[in-house]
Amino acid sequence: MGARSSRPDINEWDWSEIEQMTGLSIQQIRDIQQECFQTTENDGALNMDEFVNVYIRLYGEERQQDLQQQTVRAFETFDRDRSGTLSFDEFLNAIVMMNHDISRIDRIDYLIRQNNTYGRQQSDRRISSEYGHQIFRRLNDYYDLPPGTEHQCWKQIDLENLGYVTQEDIMDYISQQKAYNRHSHNLL
C-alpha cells in the first residue's frame, strides 16, 4: 500500500503467497503480466478499461454485479500517482484487495507486509510514520472515508510518538475500527 517508487519489484514478491492471495495460479499471473506488456505498448500499465477487462476475464460473470463500484474504488486507491494507469504490481495489489475468498483483514495485512520496504530494511516489520500515513490514506480512500484523517489514526497508534509502530499494532487498530470492517456487500 505504498508509493510506486518505494515498493519492492514484483520479482521480489513471494509467488506462492501471491498465488494464494489472488486466487490465481502463478502461470495465470505470468500470462497476465505478459499480456499487459503486449497490449499496453510495453509499458505494462493498465488504464481503467484494461483493468476492468482483465478482471472480468479472470473472475467472470459471478463478480460482475459489484464490478463497477469495486473496480473504480480499487483502481483509484492503487493509482496513487493519479497517472490514470496501474503498474503490474499495483494491479496485483488491487486484485488482492478485491479477492473476496480471503478475509478482509488478511488482505490488508498481506498488502501492508508486501509493500513495507521500511519494515524489511529494519528486519522487524516496523511501520514507519510515513508508511502508516500512506496506509490510512489508502484505506480511507478505499472505504470512502473523509480525507485527511490519517494523522489522527496514526496518533492513536503511535502513542509514544516514536515515529514507527509494529505491524501487529497497526493491524490491531484496523481490526477494531468499524469503518474498516463493514460487512456490506459492496465493500471489500
Contact map, one row per residue, 1 for C-alpha under 8 A:
11100000000000000000000000000000000000000000000000000000000000000000000000000100000000000000100000000000000000110011000000000000000001100100000000000000000000000000000000000000000000000000
11110110000000000000000000000000000000000000000000000000000000000000000000000000000000000000000000000000000000000011000000000000001001100000000000000000000000000000000000000000000000000000
11111110000000000000000000000000000000000000000000000000000000000000000000000001100000000000000000000000000000000000000000000000000001000000000000000000000000000000000000000000000000000000
01111110000000000000000000000000000000000000000000000000000000000000000000000001100000000100000000000000000000000000000000000000000000000000000000000000000000000000000000000000000000000000
00111110000000000000000000000000000000000000000000000000000000000000000000000000000000000000000000000000000000000000000000000000000000000000000000000000000000000000000000000000000000000000
01111111000000000000000000000000000000000000000000000000000000000000000000000000000000000000000000000000000000000010100000000000000000000000000000000000000000000000000000000000000000000000
01111111100000000000000000000000000000000000000000000000000000000000000000000000000000000000000000000000000000000011100000000000000000000000000000000000000000000000000000000000000000000000
00000111110110000000000000000000000000000000000000000000000000000000000000000000000000000000000000000000000000000110100000000000000000000000000000000000000000000000000000000000000000000000
00000011111110000000000000000000000000000000000000000000000000000000000000000000000000001000000000000000000000000000000000000000000000000000000000000000000000000000000000000000000000000000
00000001111110000000000000000000000000000000000000000000000000000000000000000000000000011000000000000000000000000000000000000000000000000000000000000000000000000000000000000000000000000000
00000000111110000000000000000000000000000000000000000000000000000000000000000000000000000000000000000000000000000000000000000000000000000000000000000000000000000000000000000000000000000000
00000001111111000000000000000000000000000000000000000000000000000000000000000000000000000000000000000000000000000000000000000000000000000000000000000000000000000000000000000000000000000000
00000001111111100100000000000000000000000000000000000000000000000000000000000000000000000000000000000000000000000100000000000000000000000000000000000000000000000000000000000000000000000000
00000000000111111100000000000000000000000000000000000000000000000000000000000000000000000000000000000000000000000000000000000000000000000000000000000000000000000000000000000000000000000000
00000000000011111110000001000000000000000000000000000000000000000000000000000000000000000000000000000000000000000000000000000000000000000000000000000000000000000000000000000000000000000000
00000000000001111111000001000000000000000000000000000000000000000000000000000000000000000000000000000000000000000000000000000000000000000000000000000000000000000000000000000000000000000000
00000000000001111111100000000000000000000000000000000000000000000000000000000000000000000000000000000000000000000000000000000000000000000000000000000000000000000000000000000000000000000000
00000000000011111111110001000000000000000000000000000000000000000000000000000000000000000000000000000000000000000000000000000000000000000000000000000000000000000000000000000000000000000000
00000000000000111111111111000000000000000000000000000000000000000000000000000000000000000000000000000000000000000000000000000000000000000000000000000000000000000000000000000000000000000000
00000000000000011111111100000000000000000000000000000000000000000000000000000000000000000000000000000000000000000000000000000000000000000000000000000000000000000000000000000000000000000000
00000000000000001111111000000000000000000000000000000000000000000000000000000000000000000000000100100100001000000000000000000000000000000000000000000000000000000000000000000000000000000000
00000000000000000111111100000000000000000000000000000000000000000000000000000000000000000001001100100000000000000000000000000000000000000000000000000000000000000000000000000000000000000000
00000000000000000011111110000000000000000000000000000000000000000000000000000000000000000000000000101000000000000000000000000000000000000000000000000000000000000000000000000000000000000000
00000000000000000011011111011000000000000000000000000000000000000000000000000000000000000000000000000000000000000000000000000000000000000000000000000000000000000000000000000000000000000000
00000000000000000010001111111000000000000000000000000000000000000000000000000000000000000000000000000000000000000000000000000000000000000000000000000000000000000000000000000000000000000000
00000000000000110110000111111100000000000000000000000000000000000000000000000000000000000000000000000000000000000000000000000000000000000000000000000000000000000000000000000000000000000000
00000000000000000000000011111110000000000000000000000000000000000000000000000000000000000000000000000000000000000000000000000000000000000000000000000000000000000000000000000000000000000000
00000000000000000000000111111111000000000000000000000000000000000000000000000000000000000000000000000000000000000000000000000000000000000000000000000000000000000000000000000000000000000000
00000000000000000000000111111111100000000000000000000000000000000000000000000000000000000000000000000000000000000000000000000000000000000000000000000000000000000000000000000000000000000000
00000000000000000000000001111111110000000000000000000000000000000000000000000000000000000000000000000000000000000000000000000000000000000000000000000000000000000000000000000000000000000000
00000000000000000000000000111111111000000000000000000000000000000000000000000000000000000000000000000000000000000000000000000000000000000000000000000000000000000000000000000000000000000000
00000000000000000000000000011111111100000000000000000100000000000000000000000000000000000000000000000000000000000000000000000000000000000000000000000000000000000000000000000000000000000000
00000000000000000000000000001111111110000001000000000000000000000000000000000000000000010000000000000000000000000000000000000000000000000000000000000000000000000000000000000000000000000000
00000000000000000000000000000111111111000000000000000000000000000000000000000000000000000000000000000000000000000000000000000000000000000000000000000000000000000000000000000000000000000000
00000000000000000000000000000011111111100000000000000000000000000000000000000000000000000000000000000000000000000000000000000000000000000000000000000000000000000000000000000000000000000000
00000000000000000000000000000001111111110101110000000000000000000000000000000000000000010000000000000000000000000000000000000000000000000000000000000000000000000000000000000000000000000000
00000000000000000000000000000000111111111111100000000000000000000000000000000000000000000000000000000000000000000000000000000000000000000000000000000000000000000000000000000000000000000000
00000000000000000000000000000000011111111101000000000000000000000000000000000000000000000000000000000000000000000000000000000000000000000000000000000000000000000000000000000000000000000000
00000000000000000000000000000000001111111101000000000000000000000000000000000000000000000000000000000000000000000000000000000000000000000000000000000000000000000000000000000000000000000000
00000000000000000000000000000000000111111111110000000000000000000000000000000000000000000000000000000000000000000000000000000000000000000000000000000000000000000000000000000000000000000000
00000000000000000000000000000000000011111111000000000000000000000000000000000000000000000000000000000000000000000000000000000000000000000000000000000000000000000000000000000000000000000000
00000000000000000000000000000000000111111111000000000000000000000000000000000000000000000000000000000000000000000000000000000000000000000000000000000000000000000000000000000000000000000000
00000000000000000000000000000000000010011111100000000000000000000000000000000000000000000000000000000000000000000000000000000000000000000000000000000000000000000000000000000000000000000000
00000000000000000000000000000000100111111111110000000000000000000000000000000000000000110000000000000000000000000000000000000000000000000000000000000000000000000000000000000000000000000000
00000000000000000000000000000000000110010011111000000000000000000000000000000000000011110000000000000000000000000000000000000000000000000000000000000000000000000000000000000000000000000000
00000000000000000000000000000000000100010001111111100000000000000000000000000000000011110010000000000000000000000000000000000000000000000000000000000000000000000000000000000000000000000000
00000000000000000000000000000000000000000000111111100000000000000000000000000000000111000000000000000000000000000000000000000000000000000000000000000000000000000000000000000000000000000000
00000000000000000000000000000000000000000000011111110000000000000000000100100000000110000000000000000000000000000000000000000000000000000000000000000000000000000000000000000000000000000000
00000000000000000000000000000000000000000000011111111000000000000000000000000000000000000000000000000000000000000000000000000000000000000000000000000000000000000000000000000000000000000000
00000000000000000000000000000000000000000000011111111100000000000000000000000000000000000000000000000000000000000000000000000000000000000000000000000000000000000000000000000000000000000000
00000000000000000000000000000000000000000000011111111110000000000000001000100000000000000010000000000000000000000000000000000000000000000000000000000000000000000000000000000000000000000000
00000000000000000000000000000000000000000000000111111111000000000010001000000000000000000000000000000000000000000000000000000000000000000000000000000000000000000000000000000000000000000000
00000000000000000000000000000000000000000000000011111111100000000000000000000000000000000000000000000000000000000000000000000000000000000000000000000000000000000000000000000000000000000000
00000000000000000000000000000001000000000000000001111111110000000000000000000000000000000000000000000000000000000000000000000000000000000000000000000000000000000000000000000000000000000000
00000000000000000000000000000000000000000000000000111111111100000000000000000000000000000000001000000000000000000000000000000000000000000000000000000000000000000000000000000000000000000000
00000000000000000000000000000000000000000000000000011111111110110000000000000000000000000000000000000000000000000000000000000000000000000000000000000000000000000000000000000000000000000000
00000000000000000000000000000000000000000000000000001111111100000000000000000000000000000000000000000000000000000000000000000000000000000000000000000000000000000000000000000000000000000000
00000000000000000000000000000000000000000000000000000111111100000000000000000000000000000000000000000000000000000000000000000000000000000000000000000000000000000000000000000000000000000000
00000000000000000000000000000000000000000000000000000011111111100000000000000000000000000000000000000000000000000000000000000000000000000000000000000000000000000000000000000000000000000000
00000000000000000000000000000000000000000000000000000011111111110000000000000000000000000000000000000000000000000000000000000000000000000000000000000000000000000000000000000000000000000000
00000000000000000000000000000000000000000000000000000001001111111000000000000000000000000000000000000000000000000000000000000000000000000000000000000000000000000000000000000000000000000000
00000000000000000000000000000000000000000000000000000000001111111000000000000000000000000000000000000000000000000000000000000000000000000000000000000000000000000000000000000000000000000000
00000000000000000000000000000000000000000000000000000001001111111110000000000000000000000000000000000000000000000000000000000000000000000000000000000000000000000000000000000000000000000000
00000000000000000000000000000000000000000000000000000001000111111111000000000000000000000000000000000000000000000000000000000000000000000000000000000000000000000000000000000000000000000000
00000000000000000000000000000000000000000000000000000000000011111111000000000000000000000000000000000000000000000000000000000000000000000000000000000000000000000000000000000000000000000000
00000000000000000000000000000000000000000000000000000000000000111111110000000000000000000000000000000000000000000000000000000000000000000000000000000000000000000000000000000000000000000100
00000000000000000000000000000000000000000000000000010000000000111111111000000000000000000000000000000000000000000000000000000000000000000000000000000000000000000000000000000000000000000000
00000000000000000000000000000000000000000000000000000000000000011111111100000000000000000000000000000000000000000000000000000000000000000000000000000000000000000000000000000000000000000000
00000000000000000000000000000000000000000000000000000000000000000111111110000000000000000000000000000000000000000000000000000000000000000000000000000000000000000000000000000000000000000100
00000000000000000000000000000000000000000000000000000000000000000111111111000000000000000000000001000000000000000000000000000000000000000000000000000000000000000000000000000000000000000111
00000000000000000000000000000000000000000000000000110000000000000011111111100000000000000000000000000000000000000000000000000000000000000000000000000000000000000000000000000000000000000000
00000000000000000000000000000000000000000000000100000000000000000001111111110000000000000000000000000000000000000000000000000000000000000000000000000000000000000000000000000000000000000000
00000000000000000000000000000000000000000000000000000000000000000000111111111000000000000000000000000000000000000000000000000000000000000000110000000000000000000000000000000000000000000000
00000000000000000000000000000000000000000000000000000000000000000000011111111100000000000000010011000000000000000000000000000000000000000000010000000000000000000000000000000000000000000000
00000000000000000000000000000000000000000000000100100000000000000000001111111110000001000000010000000000000000000000000000000000000000000000000000000000000000000000000000000000000000000000
00000000000000000000000000000000000000000000000000000000000000000000000111111111010000000000000000000000000000000000000000000000000000000000000000000000000000000000000000000000000000000000
00000000000000000000000000000000000000000000000000000000000000000000000011111111000000000000000000000000000000000000000000000000000000000110110000000000000000000000000000000000000000000000
10000000000000000000000000000000000000000000000000000000000000000000000001111111000001000110110000000000000000000000000000000000000000000100000000000000000000000000000000000000000000000000
00000000000000000000000000000000000000000000000000000000000000000000000000111111111111000100000000000000000000000000000000000000000000000000000000000000000000000000000000000000000000000000
00110000000000000000000000000000000000000000000000000000000000000000000000011111111000000000000000000000000000000000000000000000000000000000000000000000000000000000000000000000000000000000
00110000000000000000000000000000000000000000000000000000000000000000000000000011111000000000000000000000000000000000000000000000000000000000000000000000000000000000000000000000000000000000
00000000000000000000000000000000000000000000000000000000000000000000000000010011111110000000000000000000000000000000000000000000000000000000000000000000000000000000000000000000000000000000
00000000000000000000000000000000000000000000000000000000000000000000000000000011111111000000000000000000000000000000000000000000000000000000000000000000000000000000000000000000000000000000
00000000000000000000000000000000000000000000001100000000000000000000000000000010011111000000000000000000000000000000000000000000000000000000000000000000000000000000000000000000000000000000
00000000000000000000000000000000000000000000111100000000000000000000000000000010011111100000000000000000000000000000000000000000000000000000000000000000000000000000000000000000000000000000
00000000000000000000000000000000000000000000111000000000000000000000000000100110001111111110000000000000000000000000000000000000000000000000000000000000000000000000000000000000000000000000
00000000000000000000000000000000000000000001110000000000000000000000000000000000000011111110000000000000000000000000000000000000000000000000000000000000000000000000000000000000000000000000
00000000010000000000000000000000100100000001110000000000000000000000000000000000000001111111000000000000000000000000000000000000000000000000000000000000000000000000000000000000000000000000
00000000110000000000000000000000000000000000000000000000000000000000000000000000000001111111100000000000000000000000000000000000000000000000000000000000000000000000000000000000000000000000
00010000000000000000000000000000000000000000000000000000000000000000000000000110000001111111110000000000000000000000000000000000000000000000000000000000000000000000000000000000000000000000
00000000000000000000000000000000000000000000010000100000000000000000000000000100000001111111111000000000000000000000000000000000000000000000000000000000000000000000000000000000000000000000
00000000000000000000010000000000000000000000000000000000000000000000000000000000000000011111111100000000000000000000000000000000000000000000000000000000000000000000000000000000000000000000
10000000000000000000000000000000000000000000000000000000000000000000000000000100000000001111111110000000000000100000000000000000000000000000000000000000000000000000000000000000000000000000
00000000000000000000000000000000000000000000000000000000000000000000000001100100000000000111111111000000000000000000000000000000000000000000000000000000000000000000000000000000000000000000
00000000000000000000010000000000000000000000000000000010000000000000000000000000000000000011111111100000000000000000000000000000000000000000000000000000000000000000000000000000000000000000
00000000000000000000110000000000000000000000000000000000000000000000000000000000000000000001111111100000001000100000000000000000000000000000000000000000000000000000000000000000000000000000
00000000000000000000000000000000000000000000000000000000000000000000000001000000000000000000111111100001001100000000000000000000000000000000000000000000000000000000000000000000000000000001
00000000000000000000000000000000000000000000000000000000000000000000010001000000000000000000011111110000000000000000000000000000000000000000000000000000000000000000000000000000000000000001
00000000000000000000111000000000000000000000000000000000000000000000000000000000000000000000001111111100001000000000000000000000000000000000000000000000000000000000000000000000000000000000
00000000000000000000000000000000000000000000000000000000000000000000000000000000000000000000000001111111000000000000000000000000000000000000000000000000000000000000000000000000000000000001
00000000000000000000001000000000000000000000000000000000000000000000000000000000000000000000000000111110000000000000000000000000000000000000000000000000000000000000000000000000000000000000
00000000000000000000100000000000000000000000000000000000000000000000000000000000000000000000000000111111011000000000000000000000000000000000000000000000000000000000000000000000000000000000
00000000000000000000000000000000000000000000000000000000000000000000000000000000000000000000000000011111111000000000000000000000000000000000000000000000000000000000000000000000000000000000
00000000000000000000000000000000000000000000000000000000000000000000000000000000000000000000000010010111111100000000000000000000000000000000000000000000000000000000000000000000000010000001
00000000000000000000000000000000000000000000000000000000000000000000000000000000000000000000000000000011111110000000000000000000000000000000000000000000000000000000000000100010000000000000
00000000000000000000000000000000000000000000000000000000000000000000000000000000000000000000000000000111111111000000000000000000000000000000000000000000000000000000000000000000000000000000
00000000000000000000100000000000000000000000000000000000000000000000000000000000000000000000000110100111111111100000000000000000000000000000000000000000000000000000000000000000000000000000
00000000000000000000000000000000000000000000000000000000000000000000000000000000000000000000000010000001111111110000000000000000000000000000000000000000000000000000000000000000000000000000
00000000000000000000000000000000000000000000000000000000000000000000000000000000000000000000000000000000111111111000000000000000000000000000000000000000000000000000000000100000000000000000
00000000000000000000000000000000000000000000000000000000000000000000000000000000000000000000000000000000011111111100000000000000000000000000000000000000000000000000000000000000000000000000
10000000000000000000000000000000000000000000000000000000000000000000000000000000000000000000100100000000001111111110000000000000000000000000000000000000000000000000000000000000000000000000
10000000000000000000000000000000000000000000000000000000000000000000000000000000000000000000000000000000000111111111000000000000000000100000000000000000000000000000001000000000000000000000
00000000000000000000000000000000000000000000000000000000000000000000000000000000000000000000000000000000000011111111000000001000000000000000000000000000000000000000001000000000000000000000
00000001000010000000000000000000000000000000000000000000000000000000000000000000000000000000000000000000000001111111000000000000000000000000000000000000000000000000000000000000000000000000
11000111000000000000000000000000000000000000000000000000000000000000000000000000000000000000000000000000000000111111100000000000000000000000000000000000000000000000000000000000000000000000
11000010000000000000000000000000000000000000000000000000000000000000000000000000000000000000000000000000000000011111111100001010001000000000000000000000000000000000000000000000000000000000
00000111000000000000000000000000000000000000000000000000000000000000000000000000000000000000000000000000000000000011111110000000000000000000000000000000000000000000000000000000000000000000
00000000000000000000000000000000000000000000000000000000000000000000000000000000000000000000000000000000000000000001111111001111000000000000000000000000000000000000000000000000000000000000
00000000000000000000000000000000000000000000000000000000000000000000000000000000000000000000000000000000000000000001111111111111000000000000000000000000000000000000000000000000000000000000
00000000000000000000000000000000000000000000000000000000000000000000000000000000000000000000000000000000000000000001111111111100000000000000000000000000000000000000000000000000000000000000
00000000000000000000000000000000000000000000000000000000000000000000000000000000000000000000000000000000000000000000111111100000000000000000000000000000000000000000000000000000000000000000
00000000000000000000000000000000000000000000000000000000000000000000000000000000000000000000000000000000000000000000011111111100000000000000000000000000000000000000000000000000000000000000
00000000000000000000000000000000000000000000000000000000000000000000000000000000000000000000000000000000000000000000001111111100000000000000000000000000000000000000000000000000000000000000
00000000000000000000000000000000000000000000000000000000000000000000000000000000000000000000000000000000000000000000001101111100000000000000000000000000000000000000010000000000000000000000
00000000000000000000000000000000000000000000000000000000000000000000000000000000000000000000000000000000000000001001011101111110000000000000000000000000000000000000011000000000000000000000
00000000000000000000000000000000000000000000000000000000000000000000000000000000000000000000000000000000000000000000011101111111000000000000000000000000000000000001111000000000000000000000
00000000000000000000000000000000000000000000000000000000000000000000000000000000000000000000000000000000000000000001011000001111101100000000000000000000000000000001111001000000000000000000
00000000000000000000000000000000000000000000000000000000000000000000000000000000000000000000000000000000000000000000011000000111111100000000000000000000000000000011100000000000000000000000
00000000000000000000000000000000000000000000000000000000000000000000000000000000000000000000000000000000000000000000000000000011111110000000000000000000010000000011100000000000000000000000
00000000000000000000000000000000000000000000000000000000000000000000000000000000000000000000000000000000000000000000000000000001111111000000000000000000000000000000000000000000000000000000
01000000000000000000000000000000000000000000000000000000000000000000000000000000000000000000000000000000000000000001000000000011111111100000000000000000000000000000000000000000000000000000
00000000000000000000000000000000000000000000000000000000000000000000000000000000000000000000000000000000000000000000000000000011111111110000000000000000010000000000000000000000000000000000
00000000000000000000000000000000000000000000000000000000000000000000000000000000000000000000000000000000000000000000000000000000111111111000000000000110010000000000000000000000000000000000
11100000000000000000000000000000000000000000000000000000000000000000000000000000000000000000000000000000000000000000000000000000011111111100000000000100000000000000000000000000000000000000
11000000000000000000000000000000000000000000000000000000000000000000000000000000000000000000000000000000000000010000000000000000001111111110000000000000000000000000000000000000000000000000
00000000000000000000000000000000000000000000000000000000000000000000000000000000000000000000000000000000000000000000000000000000000111111111000000001100110000000000000000000000000000000000
00000000000000000000000000000000000000000000000000000000000000000000000000000000000000000000000000000000000000000000000000000000000011111111100000111100000000000000000000000000000000000000
10000000000000000000000000000000000000000000000000000000000000000000000000001100000000000000000000000000000000000000000000000000000001111111110000000000000000000000000000000000000000000000
00000000000000000000000000000000000000000000000000000000000000000000000000001000000000000000000000000000000000000000000000000000000000111111111000000000000000000000000000000000000100000000
00000000000000000000000000000000000000000000000000000000000000000000000000000000000000000000000000000000000000000000000000000000000000011111111111100100000000000000000000000000000000000000
00000000000000000000000000000000000000000000000000000000000000000000000010001000000000000000000000000000000000000000000000000000000000001111111111100000000000000000000000000000000000000000
00000000000000000000000000000000000000000000000000000000000000000000000011001000000000000000000000000000000000000000000000000000000000000111111110000000000000000000000000000000000000000000
00000000000000000000000000000000000000000000000000000000000000000000000000000000000000000000000000000000000000000000000000000000000000000011111110000000000000000000000000000000001100000010
00000000000000000000000000000000000000000000000000000000000000000000000000000000000000000000000000000000000000000000000000000000000000000001111111000000000000000000000000000000000000000000
00000000000000000000000000000000000000000000000000000000000000000000000000000000000000000000000000000000000000000000000000000000000000000001111111100000000000000000000000000000001000000000
00000000000000000000000000000000000000000000000000000000000000000000000000000000000000000000000000000000000000000000000000000000000000000001100111111000000000000000000000000000000000000000
00000000000000000000000000000000000000000000000000000000000000000000000000000000000000000000000000000000000000000000000000000000000000001001100011111100000000000000000000000000000000000000
00000000000000000000000000000000000000000000000000000000000000000000000000000000000000000000000000000000000000000000000000000000000000001000000001111110000000000000000000000000000000000000
00000000000000000000000000000000000000000000000000000000000000000000000000000000000000000000000000000000000000000000000000000000000000011000000001111111100000000000000000000000000000000000
00000000000000000000000000000000000000000000000000000000000000000000000000000000000000000000000000000000000000000000000000000000000011011001000000111111110000000000000000000000000000000000
00000000000000000000000000000000000000000000000000000000000000000000000000000000000000000000000000000000000000000000000000000000000010000000000000011111111000000000000000000000000000000000
00000000000000000000000000000000000000000000000000000000000000000000000000000000000000000000000000000000000000000000000000000000000000000000000000001111111100000000000000000000000000000000
00000000000000000000000000000000000000000000000000000000000000000000000000000000000000000000000000000000000000000000000000000000000000010000000000001111111110000000000000000000000000000000
00000000000000000000000000000000000000000000000000000000000000000000000000000000000000000000000000000000000000000000000000000000100110010000000000000111111111000000000000000000000000000000
00000000000000000000000000000000000000000000000000000000000000000000000000000000000000000000000000000000000000000000000000000000000000000000000000000011111111101000000000000000000000000000
00000000000000000000000000000000000000000000000000000000000000000000000000000000000000000000000000000000000000000000000000000000000000000000000000000001111111100000000000000000000000000000
00000000000000000000000000000000000000000000000000000000000000000000000000000000000000000000000000000000000000000000000000000000000000000000000000000000111111100000100011001000000000000000
00000000000000000000000000000000000000000000000000000000000000000000000000000000000000000000000000000000000000000000000000000000000000000000000000000000011111111111100000000000000000000000
00000000000000000000000000000000000000000000000000000000000000000000000000000000000000000000000000000000000000000000000000000000000000000000000000000000001111111100000000000000000000000000
00000000000000000000000000000000000000000000000000000000000000000000000000000000000000000000000000000000000000000000000000000000000000000000000000000000000001111100000000000000000000000000
00000000000000000000000000000000000000000000000000000000000000000000000000000000000000000000000000000000000000000000000000000000000000000000000000000000001001111111000000000000000000000000
00000000000000000000000000000000000000000000000000000000000000000000000000000000000000000000000000000000000000000000000000000000000000000000000000000000000001111111100000000000000000000000
00000000000000000000000000000000000000000000000000000000000000000000000000000000000000000000000000000000000000000000000000000001100000000000000000000000000001001111100000000000000000000000
00000000000000000000000000000000000000000000000000000000000000000000000000000000000000000000000000000000000000000000000000000111100000000000000000000000000001001111110000000000000000000000
00000000000000000000000000000000000000000000000000000000000000000000000000000000000000000000000000000000000000000000000000000111100000000000000000000000000011000111111011000000000000000000
00000000000000000000000000000000000000000000000000000000000000000000000000000000000000000000000000000000000000000000000000011110000000000000000000000000000000000001111111000000000000000000
00000000000000000000000000000000000000000000000000000000000000000000000000000000000000000000000000000000000000011000000000001110000000000000000000000000000000000000111111100000000000000000
00000000000000000000000000000000000000000000000000000000000000000000000000000000000000000000000000000000000000000000000000000000000000000000000000000000000000000000011111110000000000000000
00000000000000000000000000000000000000000000000000000000000000000000000000000000000000000000000000000000000000000000000000000000000000000000000000000000000010000000111111111000000000000000
00000000000000000000000000000000000000000000000000000000000000000000000000000000000000000000000000000000000000000000000000000010000000000000000000000000000010000000111111111100000000000000
00000000000000000000000000000000000000000000000000000000000000000000000000000000000000000000000000000000100010000000000000000000000000000000000000000000000000000000001111111110000000000000
00000000000000000000000000000000000000000000000000000000000000000000000000000000000000000000000000000000000000000000000000000000000000000000000000000000000000000000000111111111000000000000
00000000000000000000000000000000000000000000000000000000000000000000000000000000000000000000000000000000000000000000000000000000000000000000000000000000000010000000000011111111100000000000
00000000000000000000000000000000000000000000000000000000000000000000000000000000000000000000000000000000000000000000000000000000000000000000000000000000000000000000000001111111100110000000
00000000000000000000000000000000000000000000000000000000000000000000000000000000000000000000000000000000100000000000000000000000000000000000000000000000000000000000000000111111110110000000
00000000000000000000000000000000000000000000000000000000000000000000000000000000000000000000000000000000000000000000000000000000000000000000000000000000000000000000000000011111110010000000
00000000000000000000000000000000000000000000000000000000000000000000000000000000000000000000000000000000000000000000000000000000000000000000000000000000000000000000000000001111111110000000
00000000000000000000000000000000000000000000000000000000000000000000000000000000000000000000000000000000000000000000000000000000000000000000000000000000000000000000000000000011111111000000
00000000000000000000000000000000000000000000000000000000000000000000000000000000000000000000000000000000000000000000000000000000000000000000001010000000000000000000000000000000111111000000
00000000000000000000000000000000000000000000000000000000000000000000000000000000000000000000000000000000000000000000000000000000000000000010001000000000000000000000000000000110111111000000
00000000000000000000000000000000000000000000000000000000000000000000000000000000000000000000000000000001000000000000000000000000000000000000000000000000000000000000000000000111111111100000
00000000000000000000000000000000000000000000000000000000000000000000000000000000000000000000000000000000000000000000000000000000000000000000000000000000000000000000000000000000011111110010
00000000000000000000000000000000000000000000000000000000000000000000000000000000000000000000000000000000000000000000000000000000000000000000000000000000000000000000000000000000000011111011
00000000000000000000000000000000000000000000000000000000000000000000000000000000000000000000000000000000000000000000000000000000000000000000000000000000000000000000000000000000000001111111
00000000000000000000000000000000000000000000000000000000000000000000000000000000000000000000000000000000000000000000000000000000000000000000000000000000000000000000000000000000000000111111
00000000000000000000000000000000000000000000000000000000000000000100110000000000000000000000000000000000000000000000000000000000000000000000000000000000000000000000000000000000000000011111
00000000000000000000000000000000000000000000000000000000000000000000010000000000000000000000000000000000000000000000000000000000000000000000001000000000000000000000000000000000000001111111
00000000000000000000000000000000000000000000000000000000000000000000010000000000000000000000000011010001000000000000000000000000000000000000000000000000000000000000000000000000000000111111
